[in-house]
Amino acid sequence: MNLNIIPFVIFYSINFIGLSQDLFNNLIIKSEDSTQFIITINDFQQNLNPNFNIKITHIYDQSISLQLKIIDSTNQTIEKQIFFEKKEMETNAKLIKKGDDYKFRFIGEVNLGQSAIDSTQLIVSYNENKKTINGLDSTAIVENINTDSSSTANDSIIISPNITSYSGKIGCGHIAGSAQTIINELNKEIFSAQKLKLAKSKIQKNCFLSDDIAKIISVFEFDDLKLDLAKFSYNYTFDIENYNVVIQILDFDASKKSLSDYIKQL
């Protein structure tokens, strides 16, 4: 093997792996007779309230363990293992009633963005923040229901129990992304500059609670980097009036004042 091409192969492999981590799949499940259900993926409950037509977005795992809890007199539970052969696809499935039971049926898959818009659909960004037993234990699940273009952002979101008391300004549309996934990736990065770049690239693709932003920033050792990321992340934070938890993560009073002044100027 030509030794001159080894660096290229390594560089290509690293970049390919990094790219593949940003690719995801969506899963759409709809009951044929409008019977409502709750979806659990990998032991994480996805929708807080039962619904009959649900789209789970931003599933980064290649394979998932799916559990559907039918909300009717039978309380039937359906369990499936799903393997996504390709990334950037939207998989469609239905719940079809056969006799007294429901059966899970795959309908097909299309490229992301090619499915017809469905105004009855409940859209939930994949939640892996906390394992749940029932809706009361769920954490940071935000359900985004498609509405017509005249609806405001506040009309299109249902907030989960941990922020039901929040009534302040909203910085980004609906919560999406996993803080822990980002933290795990940052902990693998050696150089501070690359770590900061990676954090920004991940955060800007999602929308987080202030608490999650604080956790991500805590990974950084130096206050100047914390401050840089804190200012950057403000626009990608859902509950921006709770951003004081991020301010308190900073080590120095000068940094805290700088962030506070930055926010006031926005």
C-alpha positions as CSV (number, residue, x, y, z in Angstrom):
1,M,0.0,0.0,0.0
2,N,1.2,3.5,-0.9
3,L,2.1,5.1,2.4
4,N,1.4,8.6,0.9
5,I,-2.3,7.9,0.8
6,I,-2.6,6.7,4.4
7,P,-3.2,10.2,5.8
8,F,-5.8,10.8,3.2
9,V,-7.6,7.5,4.1
10,I,-7.5,8.4,7.8
11,F,-8.8,11.9,7.2
12,Y,-11.6,10.7,5.0
13,S,-12.6,8.0,7.5
14,I,-12.7,10.5,10.4
15,N,-14.8,13.0,8.4
16,F,-17.1,10.2,7.1
17,I,-17.8,9.0,10.7
18,G,-18.4,12.6,11.8
19,L,-20.8,13.2,8.9
20,S,-22.7,9.9,9.6
21,Q,-23.3,11.0,13.2
22,D,-25.3,14.0,11.9
23,L,-27.6,11.8,9.8
24,F,-30.9,10.6,11.2
25,N,-34.2,8.9,10.4
26,N,-37.8,9.7,11.0
27,L,-40.5,7.2,12.0
28,I,-44.2,7.7,11.3
29,I,-46.8,5.5,12.9
30,K,-50.6,5.9,12.4
31,S,-53.5,3.8,13.6
32,E,-56.0,2.9,10.9
33,D,-59.0,3.5,13.1
34,S,-57.7,6.5,15.1
35,T,-57.0,4.5,18.2
36,Q,-54.5,6.4,20.3
37,F,-51.2,5.0,21.6
38,I,-47.9,5.9,23.3
39,I,-44.5,5.3,21.7
40,T,-41.5,4.2,23.7
41,I,-38.1,3.8,22.0
42,N,-35.1,2.2,23.7
43,D,-37.0,2.5,27.1
44,F,-37.5,6.3,26.6
45,Q,-41.1,7.4,26.3
46,Q,-41.6,9.7,23.3
47,N,-45.0,11.3,23.5
48,L,-46.4,12.6,26.7
49,N,-50.0,12.4,25.6
50,P,-51.6,9.5,23.6
51,N,-52.1,10.2,19.9
52,F,-53.2,8.2,16.8
53,N,-50.7,9.7,14.3
54,I,-47.2,10.3,15.5
55,K,-43.9,11.2,13.8
56,I,-40.7,10.7,15.7
57,T,-37.9,12.8,14.2
58,H,-34.1,12.8,14.6
59,I,-33.5,9.1,15.4
60,Y,-29.8,8.8,15.1
61,D,-29.5,5.1,16.1
62,Q,-29.2,2.5,13.4
63,S,-31.5,0.1,15.3
64,I,-34.1,0.8,17.9
65,S,-36.4,-1.2,20.3
66,L,-39.9,0.0,19.7
67,Q,-42.8,-0.4,22.1
68,L,-46.4,0.8,21.4
69,K,-48.9,1.0,24.2
70,I,-52.5,0.9,22.8
71,I,-54.7,3.2,24.9
72,D,-58.0,1.4,24.9
73,S,-59.8,-1.3,27.0
74,T,-57.3,-4.0,25.9
75,N,-54.1,-2.0,26.9
76,Q,-52.3,-4.0,24.3
77,T,-48.5,-3.6,24.0
78,I,-46.7,-4.2,20.8
79,E,-42.9,-4.6,20.7
80,K,-40.7,-4.4,17.6
81,Q,-37.0,-4.2,16.7
82,I,-36.5,-1.8,13.8
83,F,-33.3,-1.6,11.8
84,F,-32.8,1.4,9.5
85,E,-30.8,0.2,6.5
86,K,-30.3,3.8,5.2
87,K,-30.0,7.2,6.8
88,E,-32.0,10.3,5.9
89,M,-35.1,8.2,5.3
90,E,-38.7,8.5,6.7
91,T,-40.2,5.1,7.6
92,N,-44.0,4.8,7.6
93,A,-46.0,2.2,9.5
94,K,-49.6,1.5,10.5
95,L,-51.5,-0.1,13.4
96,I,-54.1,-2.3,11.8
97,K,-56.8,-4.0,13.9
98,K,-57.2,-7.8,13.3
99,G,-59.9,-9.2,15.4
100,D,-59.4,-8.0,19.0
101,D,-55.7,-7.2,18.5
102,Y,-53.7,-4.6,16.7
103,K,-50.9,-5.5,14.3
104,F,-47.9,-3.4,13.3
105,R,-47.4,-3.2,9.6
106,F,-44.6,-1.4,7.6
107,I,-46.0,0.6,4.7
108,G,-42.8,1.9,3.1
109,E,-40.1,4.6,3.3
110,V,-39.3,7.7,1.4
111,N,-36.5,10.3,1.5
112,L,-36.7,12.9,4.3
113,G,-39.0,15.8,3.3
114,Q,-40.9,13.8,0.6
115,S,-43.8,12.7,2.8
116,A,-47.1,14.6,2.3
117,I,-47.8,17.3,5.0
118,D,-50.3,15.9,7.5
119,S,-52.0,18.5,9.7
120,T,-53.3,15.9,12.1
121,Q,-49.8,14.6,12.9
122,L,-48.1,14.9,16.2
123,I,-44.4,15.6,15.7
124,V,-41.9,14.7,18.5
125,S,-38.2,15.0,18.4
126,Y,-36.6,11.8,19.7
127,N,-36.3,12.0,23.4
128,E,-33.5,10.2,25.3
129,N,-33.2,12.4,28.3
130,K,-34.8,10.1,30.9
131,K,-36.2,6.6,31.0
132,T,-39.9,6.6,31.7
133,I,-42.6,4.4,33.1
134,N,-45.5,6.7,32.4
135,G,-46.2,10.3,31.2
136,L,-45.8,11.8,34.7
137,D,-42.1,10.8,34.8
138,S,-41.2,12.0,31.3
139,T,-38.5,14.7,31.0
140,A,-38.0,17.4,28.3
141,I,-40.5,16.0,25.8
142,V,-42.0,18.7,23.6
143,E,-44.7,17.8,21.1
144,N,-45.0,19.9,18.1
145,I,-48.4,19.7,16.4
146,N,-48.6,20.9,12.7
147,T,-50.8,23.9,12.4
148,D,-51.6,26.3,9.6
149,S,-49.3,29.2,8.8
150,S,-51.4,31.7,10.7
151,S,-50.6,29.9,14.1
152,T,-48.0,31.4,16.4
153,A,-45.1,29.4,17.8
154,N,-46.8,29.4,21.2
155,D,-49.9,27.7,19.6
156,S,-47.9,24.8,18.2
157,I,-46.1,23.5,21.3
158,I,-47.2,21.4,24.3
159,I,-44.6,21.6,27.1
160,S,-43.7,18.6,29.2
161,P,-44.2,18.5,33.0
162,N,-40.7,19.8,34.0
163,I,-41.4,23.1,32.3
164,T,-45.2,23.4,32.6
165,S,-44.8,26.4,34.8
166,Y,-42.7,28.2,32.3
167,S,-44.6,31.1,30.6
168,G,-41.7,33.3,29.5
169,K,-40.2,34.1,26.1
170,I,-39.2,31.3,23.9
171,G,-35.9,31.4,22.1
172,C,-36.3,28.5,19.6
173,G,-39.3,26.7,18.2
174,H,-39.4,23.3,19.9
175,I,-37.0,21.2,22.0
176,A,-34.9,18.8,20.0
177,G,-31.5,17.1,20.4
178,S,-29.8,15.3,23.2
179,A,-27.4,17.2,25.5
180,Q,-25.9,14.0,26.8
181,T,-25.0,12.8,23.3
182,I,-23.2,16.1,22.7
183,I,-21.4,15.9,26.0
184,N,-20.3,12.3,25.2
185,E,-18.8,13.6,21.8
186,L,-17.1,16.6,23.4
187,N,-15.4,14.3,26.0
188,K,-13.7,12.5,23.2
189,E,-12.2,15.7,21.7
190,I,-8.7,16.6,22.9
191,F,-8.2,20.1,21.7
192,S,-10.3,23.0,23.2
193,A,-10.7,24.8,19.9
194,Q,-12.0,21.8,18.2
195,K,-14.3,21.0,21.1
196,L,-15.8,24.5,20.9
197,K,-16.3,24.2,17.2
198,L,-18.0,20.8,17.6
199,A,-20.3,22.1,20.4
200,K,-21.4,25.0,18.3
201,S,-22.1,22.8,15.2
202,K,-24.2,20.5,17.3
203,I,-26.1,23.1,19.3
204,Q,-27.1,25.2,16.3
205,K,-28.9,22.2,14.8
206,N,-31.1,21.8,17.8
207,C,-33.0,23.5,20.6
208,F,-32.3,22.9,24.3
209,L,-33.5,23.8,27.7
210,S,-31.3,26.2,29.7
211,D,-30.4,23.4,32.1
212,D,-29.1,21.3,29.1
213,I,-27.0,24.3,27.8
214,A,-25.5,24.7,31.2
215,K,-24.5,21.0,31.3
216,I,-22.9,21.2,27.9
217,I,-20.9,24.4,28.8
218,S,-19.7,22.7,32.0
219,V,-17.6,20.3,29.9
220,F,-15.3,23.2,29.1
221,E,-12.5,24.1,31.5
222,F,-11.6,27.7,30.6
223,D,-14.0,30.5,31.3
224,D,-13.4,32.3,28.0
225,L,-14.6,29.3,26.1
226,K,-17.6,28.9,28.4
227,L,-18.5,32.5,27.8
228,D,-18.1,32.2,24.0
229,L,-20.4,29.1,23.9
230,A,-22.9,30.7,26.4
231,K,-23.4,33.7,24.1
232,F,-23.6,31.5,21.0
233,S,-26.1,29.1,22.6
234,Y,-28.6,31.7,23.7
235,N,-30.5,31.7,20.3
236,Y,-30.8,27.9,20.5
237,T,-32.4,27.8,24.0
238,F,-36.1,27.2,24.5
239,D,-36.7,28.8,27.9
240,I,-34.4,31.8,27.5
241,E,-35.8,33.6,30.6
242,N,-34.2,30.7,32.7
243,Y,-30.8,31.5,31.2
244,N,-29.6,32.6,34.6
245,V,-28.6,28.9,35.2
246,V,-26.1,29.3,32.4
247,I,-24.8,32.6,33.7
248,Q,-24.1,30.9,37.0
249,I,-21.9,28.2,35.3
250,L,-19.3,30.9,34.5
251,D,-16.5,31.1,37.0
252,F,-15.7,34.8,37.0
253,D,-17.9,37.8,37.8
254,A,-16.5,39.6,34.7
255,S,-17.7,36.8,32.5
256,K,-21.1,36.7,34.1
257,K,-21.5,40.4,33.6
258,S,-20.4,40.1,30.0
259,L,-23.0,37.5,29.3
260,S,-25.7,39.4,31.1
261,D,-24.9,42.6,29.1
262,Y,-24.8,40.6,25.9
263,I,-28.3,39.2,26.6
264,K,-29.7,42.7,27.4
265,Q,-28.5,44.0,24.1
266,L,-30.3,41.4,22.0
